[in-house]
Amino acid sequence: MRLLPRFRPTVARPTLLAAALLTGLVLVAPQASLGQTTRGTYEERVTTVGNVGLTISNIGTYGNAFTGDYQLKGNPSAEYPIRSKVEHIFDGGLWIGAEVNGTPLVTTAAVDDPNGYTPTDQGYEFTSTTPIVERSSLTDSPFFTPTAISQQDFLIDFSDSATRRPGTTIPIPNHTPLGASVHLETYAYNYAFADFFVIFNYTITNRSSSTWNNVYLGSWTDPVVKNVLEQNPAGAAFFADGSNGVIDSIATGFEYNGNLSNSARSAVGVRPLGGTYRDRAFGIGIQNPAQPNGTSFSFRTWQFGNLTDPDLGVPANDRDRYERMKTTLPERFRAQLRQPSNRTILVAIGALPEIKPGETVKVAFAIVFADQPKIGPSYPDGTLLQLARNASWPQRAYNGEDRNGNGVLDAGEDRNGDGQIERYTLPSPPDAPRVRVIPGDKKVTLYFDRRAEASVDPLSSEQDFEGYRIYRTDPGAELRAGQNISRDLVLVREYDKPGDQIGLDAGLPVALAQPITGAQLGFVGDTTRYIYKEEINNLLNGWQYTLAVIAFDKGDPRQGLTSLESSRFSTLARVVPGTPPTGSAAGAMTVGVYPNPYYAHAAWDGPGESTRKIVFNHLPAHASIRIYTLAGDLVKELDHQAETYDGRDISWYRTYGSQDDPRTTTDERTRFSGGEHAWDLLSANGQAIATGLYLFTVKDSDTGDIQRGKFLIVK
């Protein structure tokens, strides 16, 4: 049981390391997959498609408790929008409750704990000895397989049968196994209309010799909605602003940040989607012959650290937890839940009358996120309305062929004629084009292929491609607290097929006379043949822009679908326009600095000394930059290599770019023009420089030529 004040460590988990040293637990280096962390038999992976960065483990937990690699590598816990630094979940996981021989037992993947998972803590009762398997429906993904459900599936197997941590002598405290074996599949999508949720599809088998009676299945979540750039994720104050509630009409428990001075304007919800019991569907309000009374929904929330309140206090044992799964929170408590506090939430469905030894049940939950919409009611009402809208999409995906969600196939719903409900189907936009983005002087050039034009919609079996849209962010968009890239993208160009009265009828882009490969553009190993070339002009040098090229379709009035876009996130590119290397331009240019003079808190600066920058331009491709005081003391030396420069040597691009994000490949890091290099105004020993006039030299490493200049710093 955790005790106030709630504290989250900001270093790697010392308990796990200590346990490893004491017990011989093998620590394994991470495998080659983005966002993957492996420690012995414990493994984490992070969703990297769409607009959600959610950590998922092979022991049935989600969220990483802001420990371990959260600080060391930047793996998100439950970040939405992506790269906004707004987190939503500390941790959470599956609960299974049942009566066994008259005794209530509950197996929990996670419970209220100040540290998250550590091998010696109680409440983390599932174990696994197998790695997470990844699948993808994206044909250019290394994990592509035709059997994938979404753009990123994680396949995980775990059970509650062990009473000790695998490979150790560490007991799992106060754990009485149900004998549950669980196969979990998580689904994350990158479609623009479905990039804000992750589905958890559980297949649960009774491997014991006893019947489980009156079974409840739940998802317990410890939510926290905070911008971690504004407040470090540790200490009681960080967790004290949660406002909770339930949307009864869609059986969704939620939390948002009740401290309106915080920049986080998003919310997280957890919704049960339904399941299958004895080959028949069950869900909220669905009648199953094996369940004469249908399935009920319960929502509970309790106060962290409260050990006494029978309604809002932490359940202390299996009997208390089982009672919480059975009953929903009385209506009289609803109003006070909106008062900011530190709470956890549980949503559960049941009761299934019995699950005999060897029997299996399937159940699915969705974790859904929403941000404040551009137009509509203010926060938090507008965000909660958006959450309700967003929560309809994972339900629609789960329903699949069962479009009205009544648990049976009605006339016209069985598309493949097999008599079984095909679940996890969504309308599909065209494939996203492959895109390369090259920054230049006050411009960006985009190259993209035409594979989207051959896309076939899986529902209509028609090629319904209609056109392309090009989006970009405005200068400085990334500096806004809680940035939502998807919302901040502005349409700058649109092309579509002419003559069909859909869109602008503007025609498709003009194709290049000869296709050009990615390798010819300087992207080693890229054999894609790029057909289209578009230039976005009148940009500001030294500012970071995010661009995306998407394809959209005609829509399908028969299905009630408007035009759908491909994922903006699959083609996102961050670039900084600037001068090319002087060796690649006509005539030698004089090296310069901008802004000059530099005034503290320039428009592109971050809030601290470490997130400031000035830019040297018109640089040779290979150069040494030296900065001096007027007295001739060397302040800093920078090595510039146009081919490899990526801004990672200063905090600005590590904070506001995607340079150190574990989900970012080398090709996806912020790209530069080659003739510019940013400096953070910190000396070689990391001290902020003072107001004054400074001198610099730039030595061309290829020719030995030296240029000199000066700049003024005003603070």
Secondary structure per residue as TSV (DSSP state, phi and psi in degrees):
chain	resnum	aa	ss	phi	psi
A	1	M	-	360.0	128.6
A	2	R	-	-85.1	151.7
A	3	L	-	-123.7	144.1
A	4	L	S	-69.7	149.1
A	5	P	S	-77.9	143.3
A	6	R	-	-73.3	126.5
A	7	F	-	-130.8	134.7
A	8	R	-	-112.5	123.3
A	9	P	-	-63.3	150.8
A	10	T	S	-112.0	20.2
A	11	V	S	-129.9	174.5
A	12	A	S	-58.3	155.2
A	13	R	-	-65.7	106.8
A	14	P	H	-68.4	-31.0
A	15	T	H	-64.0	-41.5
A	16	L	H	-65.1	-43.5
A	17	L	H	-64.5	-43.8
A	18	A	H	-62.3	-42.4
A	19	A	H	-62.6	-38.1
A	20	A	H	-62.9	-42.8
A	21	L	H	-67.3	-35.3
A	22	L	H	-78.3	-30.4
A	23	T	H	-113.2	-7.6
A	24	G	-	85.2	12.9
A	25	L	-	-58.7	127.3
A	26	V	-	-79.8	128.8
A	27	L	-	-98.9	122.3
A	28	V	-	-107.0	138.4
A	29	A	-	-66.5	150.5
A	30	P	-	-58.6	143.2
A	31	Q	-	-82.3	170.5
A	32	A	S	-81.7	74.7
A	33	S	S	-147.1	137.2
A	34	L	T	-60.0	134.4
A	35	G	T	72.6	12.2
A	36	Q	-	-93.6	135.8
A	37	T	E	-130.6	128.5
A	38	T	E	-127.6	125.9
A	39	R	E	-132.0	103.4
A	40	G	T	59.6	-125.5
A	41	T	T	-90.3	-2.3
A	42	Y	E	-94.2	130.9
A	43	E	E	-138.6	141.9
A	44	E	E	-121.0	146.3
A	45	R	E	-135.2	158.9
A	46	V	E	-125.2	133.7
A	47	T	-	-64.5	132.5
A	48	T	-	-124.3	7.3
A	49	V	S	-109.7	163.3
A	50	G	T	70.7	-153.2
A	51	N	T	-112.7	14.1
A	52	V	-	-124.2	131.9
A	53	G	E	-111.4	95.9
A	54	L	E	-116.3	124.0
A	55	T	E	-78.8	133.1
A	56	I	E	-133.1	135.7
A	57	S	E	-112.1	167.4
A	58	N	T	-85.8	6.8
A	59	I	T	-110.6	16.9
A	60	G	S	91.4	9.7
A	61	T	E	-99.6	157.3
A	62	Y	E	-129.4	151.2
A	63	G	S	83.4	149.0
A	64	N	-	-112.9	13.1
A	65	A	T	60.8	19.2
A	66	F	T	56.1	29.9
A	67	T	-	-119.3	177.4
A	68	G	T	56.0	-121.2
A	69	D	H	-70.8	-9.2
A	70	Y	H	-58.2	-44.9
A	71	Q	H	-84.1	-35.9
A	72	L	H	-76.7	-36.5
A	73	K	T	-124.3	-9.1
A	74	G	-	83.2	13.3
A	75	N	-	-59.2	128.4
A	76	P	-	-70.6	157.9
A	77	S	S	-91.5	-58.3
A	78	A	E	-153.3	73.1
A	79	E	E	-87.8	131.7
A	80	Y	S	-155.7	135.0
A	81	P	S	-63.4	161.4
A	82	I	T	-58.5	137.2
A	83	R	T	62.9	18.4
A	84	S	S	-86.3	-15.8
A	85	K	-	67.3	16.6
A	86	V	E	-95.7	115.2
A	87	E	E	-99.1	157.6
A	88	H	E	-132.6	-18.4
A	89	I	E	-139.3	132.7
A	90	F	E	-76.6	-62.6
A	91	D	E	-162.7	176.6
A	92	G	E	-179.8	-179.4
A	93	G	E	169.3	-176.6
A	94	L	E	-73.6	139.5
A	95	W	E	-118.9	135.4
A	96	I	E	-122.5	120.3
A	97	G	E	-120.1	139.2
A	98	A	E	-159.6	161.6
A	99	E	E	-98.2	126.3
A	100	V	E	-121.5	114.3
A	101	N	T	53.7	39.3
A	102	G	T	83.5	-2.1
A	103	T	E	-108.0	128.3
A	104	P	E	-73.6	130.4
A	105	L	E	-127.8	141.4
A	106	V	E	-133.7	122.4
A	107	T	E	-95.8	130.0
A	108	T	E	-121.0	134.1
A	109	A	S	-76.1	-28.5
A	110	A	-	-158.9	152.8
A	111	V	-	-141.3	176.2
A	112	D	S	-55.9	116.5
A	113	D	-	-154.3	134.7
A	114	P	T	-71.8	-14.6
A	115	N	T	-112.4	-3.8
A	116	G	-	72.5	-158.9
A	117	Y	-	-70.7	126.5
A	118	T	-	-138.9	150.4
A	119	P	T	-59.7	-25.1
A	120	T	T	-92.4	-4.4
A	121	D	-	-86.5	147.7
A	122	Q	T	-83.6	160.3
A	123	G	T	96.4	-17.7
A	124	Y	-	-101.4	86.6
A	125	E	-	-104.3	-1.3
A	126	F	-	-95.9	149.1
A	127	T	B	-134.1	158.7
A	128	S	-	-149.5	144.9
A	129	T	-	-118.4	8.8
A	130	T	S	-114.4	147.7
A	131	P	-	-76.0	161.3
A	132	I	-	-75.0	135.6
A	133	V	E	-102.9	136.1
A	134	E	E	-111.5	140.6
A	135	R	E	-131.3	159.2
A	136	S	B	-149.1	143.6
A	137	S	S	-86.7	-4.6
A	138	L	-	-78.4	122.2
A	139	T	T	-66.5	-22.5
A	140	D	T	-98.7	12.2
A	141	S	S	-85.6	143.8
A	142	P	T	-65.1	-13.0
A	143	F	T	-104.9	15.8
A	144	F	B	-61.7	136.2
A	145	T	-	-153.9	141.4
A	146	P	T	-62.3	-17.6
A	147	T	T	-85.5	-4.0
A	148	A	-	-64.5	146.1
A	149	I	S	-89.4	-44.0
A	150	S	S	-125.1	-174.4
A	151	Q	S	-70.4	-19.9
A	152	Q	E	-151.3	107.9
A	153	D	E	-103.7	139.4
A	154	F	E	-113.4	130.8
A	155	L	E	-112.1	123.2
A	156	I	E	-136.9	137.6
A	157	D	E	-124.8	131.7
A	158	F	E	-153.3	167.6
A	159	S	E	-148.9	167.6
A	160	D	S	-107.2	14.0
A	161	S	-	-75.6	-27.5
A	162	A	-	-72.3	145.9
A	163	T	S	-109.2	-2.7
A	164	R	B	-132.6	155.2
A	165	R	-	-65.8	134.9
A	166	P	T	-55.3	133.8
A	167	G	T	76.1	8.5
A	168	T	S	-134.6	176.0
A	169	T	-	-103.6	12.9
A	170	I	-	-78.9	118.5
A	171	P	B	-75.6	151.8
A	172	I	-	-87.2	112.8
A	173	P	T	-66.1	141.5
A	174	N	T	50.8	41.7
A	175	H	-	-114.5	119.9
A	176	T	-	-110.8	108.1
A	177	P	-	-63.8	142.5
A	178	L	-	-80.6	-23.6
A	179	G	-	85.1	37.3
A	180	A	E	-94.4	129.8
A	181	S	E	-109.0	128.5
A	182	V	E	-123.7	130.2
A	183	H	E	-110.4	119.2
A	184	L	E	-111.7	133.8
A	185	E	E	-123.2	125.2
A	186	T	E	-106.1	143.8
A	187	Y	E	-125.8	126.6
A	188	A	E	-127.6	134.4
A	189	Y	-	-113.8	154.0
A	190	N	-	-110.9	5.5
A	191	Y	S	-62.4	146.8
A	192	A	T	-61.9	-27.3
A	193	F	T	-96.1	4.4
A	194	A	S	-146.2	27.1
A	195	D	-	-100.8	19.0
A	196	F	S	-122.6	21.1
A	197	F	E	-149.8	159.9
A	198	V	E	-130.9	129.5
A	199	I	E	-96.2	137.5
A	200	F	E	-113.9	110.0
A	201	N	E	-107.6	107.4
A	202	Y	E	-102.1	136.2
A	203	T	E	-116.0	115.3
A	204	I	E	-116.4	126.7
A	205	T	E	-119.9	136.0
A	206	N	E	-81.0	104.9
A	207	R	-	-96.6	6.6
A	208	S	S	-88.7	-179.4
A	209	S	S	-98.9	5.4
A	210	S	S	-115.7	150.2
A	211	T	-	-79.8	136.7
A	212	W	E	-89.7	127.3
A	213	N	E	-110.9	148.8
A	214	N	E	47.6	67.3
A	215	V	E	-88.9	134.3
A	216	Y	E	-120.7	141.5
A	217	L	E	-123.8	127.5
A	218	G	E	-139.9	164.9
A	219	S	E	-124.7	114.8
A	220	W	E	-99.9	135.8
A	221	T	E	-137.0	135.5
A	222	D	E	-104.3	91.3
A	223	P	E	-88.0	153.3
A	224	V	E	-155.6	121.9
A	225	V	E	-108.0	101.9
A	226	K	E	-148.7	148.7
A	227	N	E	-88.6	113.7
A	228	V	T	-77.0	-8.3
A	229	L	T	-75.2	-25.4
A	230	E	T	-90.8	-27.9
A	231	Q	S	-148.1	126.5
A	232	N	-	-65.3	135.0
A	233	P	S	-76.4	67.3
A	234	A	-	-156.4	151.1
A	235	G	S	89.6	156.9
A	236	A	G	-61.1	-35.7
A	237	A	G	-63.4	-31.8
A	238	F	G	-63.3	-30.5
A	239	F	G	-103.2	8.4
A	240	A	T	-96.2	6.0
A	241	D	T	-110.0	14.6
A	242	G	E	-78.7	126.9
A	243	S	E	-107.4	131.2
A	244	N	E	-119.6	169.1
A	245	G	E	175.5	-174.5
A	246	V	E	-141.0	137.3
A	247	I	E	-96.5	96.9
A	248	D	G	-61.2	-36.1
A	249	S	G	-62.7	-25.8
A	250	I	G	-122.8	14.4
A	251	A	T	51.2	53.6
A	252	T	E	-126.5	117.6
A	253	G	E	-84.0	147.2
A	254	F	E	-145.3	166.3
A	255	E	E	-144.9	143.2
A	256	Y	E	-134.9	171.7
A	257	N	E	-83.8	113.9
A	258	G	-	-82.4	-4.8
A	259	N	-	-89.7	100.2
A	260	L	T	-70.0	-6.8
A	261	S	T	-82.3	-12.2
A	262	N	S	-80.1	147.4
A	263	S	S	-76.6	-15.7
A	264	A	-	-66.6	117.6
A	265	R	-	-119.9	31.2
A	266	S	E	-115.8	178.4
A	267	A	E	-148.2	158.1
A	268	V	E	-125.8	140.4
A	269	G	E	-133.6	154.7
A	270	V	E	-125.5	127.5
A	271	R	E	-131.5	127.4
A	272	P	E	-73.8	134.1
A	273	L	E	-98.9	-26.7
A	274	G	E	137.8	-174.3
A	275	G	E	-167.5	-174.5
A	276	T	E	-130.4	127.8
A	277	Y	E	-134.1	118.9
A	278	R	T	52.7	48.1
A	279	D	T	65.7	13.7
A	280	R	E	-125.6	147.7
A	281	A	E	-72.9	144.9
A	282	F	E	-135.7	156.2
A	283	G	-	-179.3	-175.6
A	284	I	B	-63.2	114.2
A	285	G	T	84.0	-4.5
A	286	I	-	-84.4	130.1
A	287	Q	-	-85.7	123.2
A	288	N	B	-113.2	131.5
A	289	P	T	-53.7	-29.0
A	290	A	T	-80.5	-9.0
A	291	Q	B	-127.5	85.0
A	292	P	T	-56.0	-29.6
A	293	N	T	-97.5	5.9
A	294	G	-	74.3	-172.4
A	295	T	B	-107.8	132.9
A	296	S	E	-104.2	159.8
A	297	F	E	-115.3	136.3
A	298	S	E	-124.9	140.8
A	299	F	E	-124.3	127.2
A	300	R	E	-133.2	150.6
A	301	T	E	-143.9	148.0
A	302	W	E	-144.1	159.4
A	303	Q	E	-85.0	124.7
A	304	F	T	-59.0	131.7
A	305	G	T	85.4	-9.6
A	306	N	-	-85.3	111.3
A	307	L	-	-105.0	4.4
A	308	T	S	-121.3	-32.7
A	309	D	-	-67.6	125.0
A	310	P	T	-69.4	-20.9
A	311	D	T	-104.1	-40.0
A	312	L	T	-113.9	9.7
A	313	G	S	-93.7	163.6
A	314	V	-	-68.8	128.0
A	315	P	-	-66.2	131.2
A	316	A	-	-91.6	-20.4
A	317	N	S	-153.6	-179.3
A	318	D	H	-60.4	-38.9
A	319	R	H	-63.1	-44.1
A	320	D	H	-63.8	-42.3
A	321	R	H	-65.3	-39.7
A	322	Y	H	-63.4	-41.3
A	323	E	H	-62.9	-38.0
A	324	R	H	-65.7	-36.6
A	325	M	H	-67.9	-29.9
A	326	K	H	-78.6	-33.2
A	327	T	S	-122.5	143.8
A	328	T	-	-89.9	158.2
A	329	L	-	-66.0	131.0
A	330	P	-	-57.6	147.0
A	331	E	G	-57.0	-31.6
A	332	R	G	-65.2	-15.6
A	333	F	G	-93.2	-8.9
A	334	R	T	-60.3	-44.6
A	335	A	G	-61.5	-41.7
A	336	Q	G	-71.8	-15.2
A	337	L	G	-66.6	-23.4
A	338	R	G	-74.4	-14.2
A	339	Q	S	-74.0	127.8
A	340	P	-	-56.8	135.6
A	341	S	B	-163.2	-169.2
A	342	N	-	-115.4	96.3
A	343	R	E	-128.6	160.4
A	344	T	E	-116.9	161.5
A	345	I	E	-130.1	150.1
A	346	L	E	-133.8	127.8
A	347	V	E	-117.1	137.3
A	348	A	E	-145.7	155.2
A	349	I	E	-131.9	152.5
A	350	G	E	164.1	-171.1
A	351	A	E	-100.4	139.5
A	352	L	E	-81.6	128.8
A	353	P	E	-56.1	-43.6
A	354	E	E	-163.9	152.0
A	355	I	E	-130.1	110.1
A	356	K	-	-78.2	163.1
A	357	P	T	-53.9	130.5
A	358	G	T	89.0	-14.8
A	359	E	-	-77.5	155.1
A	360	T	E	-126.8	144.1
A	361	V	E	-129.7	146.1
A	362	K	E	-114.9	141.0
A	363	V	E	-148.9	148.0
A	364	A	E	-132.1	141.3
A	365	F	E	-127.4	158.5
A	366	A	E	-127.0	137.6
A	367	I	E	-100.7	120.7
A	368	V	E	-120.6	142.6
A	369	F	E	-124.1	154.7
A	370	A	E	-150.7	146.9
A	371	D	E	-113.7	164.3
A	372	Q	-	-65.6	125.4
A	373	P	-	-69.6	158.4
A	374	K	S	-62.8	-39.0
A	375	I	S	-122.2	137.2
A	376	G	S	129.7	-164.8
A	377	P	S	-60.1	155.2
A	378	S	-	-76.6	174.1
A	379	Y	T	-71.4	139.1
A	380	P	T	-94.5	-7.8
A	381	D	H	-60.0	-41.9
A	382	G	H	-63.4	-39.5
A	383	T	H	-66.3	-39.3
A	384	L	H	-70.0	-35.1
A	385	L	H	-62.7	-41.1
A	386	Q	H	-66.8	-36.4
A	387	L	H	-61.9	-41.7
A	388	A	H	-62.8	-41.7
A	389	R	H	-64.5	-44.6
A	390	N	H	-63.6	-36.4
A	391	A	H	-66.9	-15.6
A	392	S	H	-72.5	-24.9
A	393	W	H	-74.3	-45.4
A	394	P	H	-63.0	-31.6
A	395	Q	H	-65.7	-40.4
A	396	R	H	-64.5	-40.0
A	397	A	H	-63.4	-45.4
A	398	Y	H	-62.9	-45.2
A	399	N	H	-58.4	-39.2
A	400	G	T	58.5	-122.4
A	401	E	T	-64.2	-26.8
A	402	D	-	-79.1	72.6
A	403	R	T	-62.1	-32.8
A	404	N	T	-91.5	0.1
A	405	G	-	67.4	26.7
A	406	N	S	-93.6	3.7
A	407	G	S	88.0	0.6
A	408	V	S	-135.8	161.9
A	409	L	-	-87.9	112.5
A	410	D	-	-88.6	174.2
A	411	A	T	-55.5	130.5
A	412	G	T	85.3	-3.4
A	413	E	T	-91.8	-24.7
A	414	D	-	-85.2	85.5
A	415	R	T	-65.6	-38.5
A	416	N	T	-96.1	0.4
A	417	G	-	68.6	22.1
A	418	D	S	-95.0	0.2
A	419	G	S	76.4	2.4
A	420	Q	S	-116.0	144.1
A	421	I	-	-71.8	118.1
A	422	E	-	-87.2	115.7
A	423	R	-	-100.6	173.1
A	424	Y	S	58.2	50.6
A	425	T	-	-118.7	136.0
A	426	L	-	-131.2	150.9
A	427	P	-	-59.1	146.8
A	428	S	-	-117.6	126.6
A	429	P	-	-75.4	173.8
A	430	P	-	-61.1	158.0
A	431	D	-	-59.5	144.9
A	432	A	-	-71.1	141.8
A	433	P	-	-69.1	155.6
A	434	R	-	-81.2	134.4
A	435	V	E	-131.4	140.7
A	436	R	E	-124.1	136.7
A	437	V	E	-123.6	127.4
A	438	I	E	-125.0	116.8
A	439	P	E	-77.5	147.0
A	440	G	E	-138.9	-167.0
A	441	D	T	-74.0	107.7
A	442	K	T	60.6	25.1
A	443	K	E	-156.6	168.4
A	444	V	E	-135.8	135.7
A	445	T	E	-109.4	129.8
A	446	L	E	-112.4	136.5
A	447	Y	E	-119.1	134.7
A	448	F	E	-147.4	154.6
A	449	D	-	-92.9	-176.2
A	450	R	-	-116.6	24.8
A	451	R	G	-62.4	-25.9
A	452	A	G	-61.0	-28.7
A	453	E	G	-69.9	-17.7
A	454	A	G	-100.1	6.7
A	455	S	-	-64.6	140.9
A	456	V	-	-114.5	125.3
A	457	D	-	-70.1	127.2
A	458	P	T	-68.6	-21.4
A	459	L	T	-85.0	-44.3
A	460	S	T	-93.4	-14.6
A	461	S	-	60.0	27.0
A	462	E	S	-116.3	151.0
A	463	Q	-	-80.8	102.0
A	464	D	-	-112.2	21.2
A	465	F	E	-57.8	138.6
A	466	E	E	-120.3	-40.5
A	467	G	E	-178.3	-170.0
A	468	Y	E	-123.3	149.5
A	469	R	E	-130.0	142.4
A	470	I	E	-115.6	127.4
A	471	Y	E	-118.5	153.8
A	472	R	E	-149.9	159.3
A	473	T	-	-87.8	159.9
A	474	D	-	-80.7	157.8
A	475	P	T	-57.7	134.2
A	476	G	T	84.5	3.1
A	477	A	G	-59.9	-35.3
A	478	E	G	-70.1	-14.4
A	479	L	G	-81.0	-14.5
A	480	R	S	-71.3	135.1
A	481	A	T	-62.0	134.5
A	482	G	T	66.7	41.2
A	483	Q	-	-56.0	136.6
A	484	N	-	-114.7	98.8
A	485	I	H	-58.3	-43.4
A	486	S	H	-59.2	-41.2
A	487	R	H	-76.4	-30.6
A	488	D	H	-80.3	-14.3
A	489	L	-	-68.1	134.1
A	490	V	E	-113.7	133.6
A	491	L	E	-68.8	123.8
A	492	V	E	-115.4	-16.0
A	493	R	E	-160.4	142.8
A	494	E	E	-141.4	137.4
A	495	Y	E	-130.4	142.8
A	496	D	E	-153.9	167.3
A	497	K	-	-62.5	136.6
A	498	P	T	-82.3	156.3
A	499	G	T	82.3	8.6
A	500	D	S	-115.3	7.3
A	501	Q	S	58.6	28.3
A	502	I	S	-117.4	129.7
A	503	G	T	71.3	-147.0
A	504	L	T	-90.5	-9.1
A	505	D	-	53.5	38.9
A	506	A	-	-85.3	-11.2
A	507	G	B	89.6	157.8
A	508	L	-	-81.0	164.3
A	509	P	-	-60.5	156.6
A	510	V	-	-77.1	125.7
A	511	A	E	-75.1	152.9
A	512	L	E	-64.0	150.2
A	513	A	E	-61.5	-37.7
A	514	Q	E	-133.5	128.1
A	515	P	E	-57.6	154.2
A	516	I	E	-127.1	138.4
A	517	T	E	-86.6	160.8
A	518	G	T	-61.9	-35.9
A	519	A	G	-61.8	-37.8
A	520	Q	G	-66.4	-24.2
A	521	L	G	-87.3	-1.3
A	522	G	T	101.9	7.7
A	523	F	-	-100.3	100.5
A	524	V	T	-58.6	130.8
A	525	G	T	82.2	-2.9
A	526	D	-	-87.5	108.7
A	527	T	-	-97.0	3.7
A	528	T	-	-57.9	136.9
A	529	R	E	-94.9	110.8
A	530	Y	E	-88.5	130.0
A	531	I	E	-100.1	-34.6
A	532	Y	E	-113.1	146.8
A	533	K	E	-132.6	126.3
A	534	E	E	-131.7	136.0
A	535	E	E	-109.1	130.5
A	536	I	E	-105.1	111.3
A	537	N	-	-103.6	179.5
A	538	N	S	60.8	37.0
A	539	L	-	-93.3	167.2
A	540	L	-	-99.8	123.7
A	541	N	T	-63.1	145.2
A	542	G	T	84.5	-10.5
A	543	W	-	-96.9	144.7
A	544	Q	-	-89.4	131.5
A	545	Y	E	-119.4	146.7
A	546	T	E	-111.7	129.4
A	547	L	E	-125.1	154.3
A	548	A	E	-148.7	142.6
A	549	V	E	-117.4	123.3
A	550	I	E	-123.0	160.7
A	551	A	E	-110.2	146.9
A	552	F	E	-131.0	159.0
A	553	D	E	-110.5	-175.5
A	554	K	-	-80.4	-15.1
A	555	G	-	81.2	172.8
A	556	D	B	-142.3	93.6
A	557	P	G	-57.6	-28.7
A	558	R	G	-64.9	-31.4
A	559	Q	G	-95.9	1.1
A	560	G	T	71.9	27.4
A	561	L	B	-105.9	130.6
A	562	T	-	-80.3	175.8
A	563	S	-	-58.0	135.9
A	564	L	-	-110.5	141.8
A	565	E	B	-100.8	149.5
A	566	S	-	-70.0	170.6
A	567	S	-	-67.5	128.5
A	568	R	S	-69.7	-29.4
A	569	F	T	-73.9	-22.8
A	570	S	T	-73.5	-16.7
A	571	T	S	-122.1	8.8
A	572	L	-	-58.5	135.9
A	573	A	E	-139.4	134.5
A	574	R	E	-104.4	129.0
A	575	V	E	-138.8	156.1
A	576	V	E	-124.7	105.5
A	577	P	-	-60.0	150.1
A	578	G	-	178.8	178.9
A	579	T	-	-72.5	143.7
A	580	P	-	-75.0	168.3
A	581	P	-	-56.9	141.3
A	582	T	G	-61.5	-26.4
A	583	G	G	-69.1	-18.0
A	584	S	G	-101.6	4.0
A	585	A	S	-112.4	160.5
A	586	A	S	-74.3	115.7
A	587	G	S	83.8	149.4
A	588	A	-	-78.7	137.0
A	589	M	-	-107.8	150.1
A	590	T	-	-77.9	129.1
A	591	V	-	-62.8	138.9
A	592	G	E	-135.9	178.5
A	593	V	E	-133.7	139.0
A	594	Y	E	-145.0	147.6
A	595	P	S	-72.6	144.8
A	596	N	S	-143.8	109.1
A	597	P	S	-72.8	153.7
A	598	Y	E	-95.4	126.8
A	599	Y	E	-107.7	135.2
A	600	A	S	-52.3	146.8
A	601	H	S	64.2	45.7
A	602	A	-	-58.8	160.8
A	603	A	T	-58.4	-29.3
A	604	W	T	-96.0	-0.1
A	605	D	-	-70.5	150.0
A	606	G	-	-83.2	-173.8
A	607	P	S	-77.4	-20.4
A	608	G	S	-115.4	173.6
A	609	E	G	-59.2	-32.4
A	610	S	G	-79.9	-9.5
A	611	T	G	-115.4	40.4
A	612	R	-	-108.7	163.2
A	613	K	-	-161.9	148.9
A	614	I	E	-124.2	165.5
A	615	V	E	-129.0	130.2
A	616	F	E	-89.7	132.3
A	617	N	E	-125.4	174.5
A	618	H	S	55.0	39.8
A	619	L	-	-81.9	151.3
A	620	P	-	-63.9	165.4
A	621	A	S	-63.2	-33.4
A	622	H	E	-132.9	120.1
A	623	A	E	-154.2	156.7
A	624	S	E	-112.4	123.4
A	625	I	E	-107.5	127.1
A	626	R	E	-123.8	133.3
A	627	I	E	-113.1	133.9
A	628	Y	E	-128.1	155.8
A	629	T	E	-78.4	168.9
A	630	L	T	-61.0	-26.3
A	631	A	T	-79.2	-3.9
A	632	G	-	92.6	7.4
A	633	D	-	-78.4	132.5
A	634	L	E	-71.8	123.8
A	635	V	E	-93.7	-45.1
A	636	K	E	-161.5	146.5
A	637	E	E	-124.4	132.0
A	638	L	E	-117.7	135.4
A	639	D	E	-101.9	120.4
A	640	H	E	-108.4	121.9
A	641	Q	E	-127.5	107.6
A	642	A	T	-56.3	-37.4
A	643	E	T	-69.8	-28.1
A	644	T	T	-117.5	-5.7
A	645	Y	-	-63.6	127.3
A	646	D	-	-137.1	12.2
A	647	G	S	78.3	-0.1
A	648	R	T	-69.9	-10.3
A	649	D	T	-78.9	-4.7
A	650	I	S	-128.5	154.1
A	651	S	H	-68.6	-28.0
A	652	W	H	-55.0	-49.3
A	653	Y	H	-78.7	-23.5
A	654	R	H	-72.3	-27.4
A	655	T	H	-88.8	-46.6
A	656	Y	H	-107.3	-9.5
A	657	G	S	-95.3	-156.7
A	658	S	S	-124.3	31.5
A	659	Q	S	-69.8	-41.9
A	660	D	S	-107.8	10.3
A	661	D	-	-70.1	126.1
A	662	P	T	-65.2	-14.1
A	663	R	T	-87.9	-0.4
A	664	T	-	-103.2	125.4
A	665	T	-	-81.0	169.5
A	666	T	G	-57.6	-42.5
A	667	D	G	-67.0	-21.2
A	668	E	G	-93.7	-4.5
A	669	R	S	-68.5	158.5
A	670	T	-	-52.6	130.3
A	671	R	E	-101.7	145.3
A	672	F	E	-120.8	164.8
A	673	S	-	-78.7	-17.3
A	674	G	S	100.8	-24.1
A	675	G	S	-105.4	13.6
A	676	E	-	-134.6	152.6
A	677	H	E	-146.9	126.6
A	678	A	E	-92.0	147.4
A	679	W	E	-127.8	142.1
A	680	D	-	-92.0	11.1
A	681	L	S	63.8	24.6
A	682	L	B	-111.0	141.1
A	683	S	-	-72.1	177.9
A	684	A	T	-61.4	-28.0
A	685	N	T	-97.7	14.8
A	686	G	S	84.0	13.1
A	687	Q	-	-92.2	143.2
A	688	A	B	-69.8	134.7
A	689	I	-	-79.1	157.6
A	690	A	-	-92.4	167.2
A	691	T	S	-56.3	139.9
A	692	G	E	156.6	177.6
A	693	L	E	-93.9	133.4
A	694	Y	E	-124.8	150.3
A	695	L	E	-108.7	153.7
A	696	F	E	-143.5	155.4
A	697	T	E	-127.2	146.6
A	698	V	E	-126.1	115.6
A	699	K	E	-102.8	122.1
A	700	D	E	-70.2	114.0
A	701	S	T	-67.3	-20.4
A	702	D	T	-87.6	-35.2
A	703	T	T	-111.0	-17.8
A	704	G	-	84.0	-4.0
A	705	D	-	-65.4	144.0
A	706	I	E	-123.0	132.2
A	707	Q	E	-116.1	151.6
A	708	R	E	-127.6	155.8
A	709	G	E	-166.2	-175.7
A	710	K	E	-148.8	159.6
A	711	F	E	-150.4	158.9
A	712	L	E	-114.3	132.4
A	713	I	E	-109.9	126.6
A	714	V	E	-124.6	118.1
A	715	K	-	-114.5	360.0
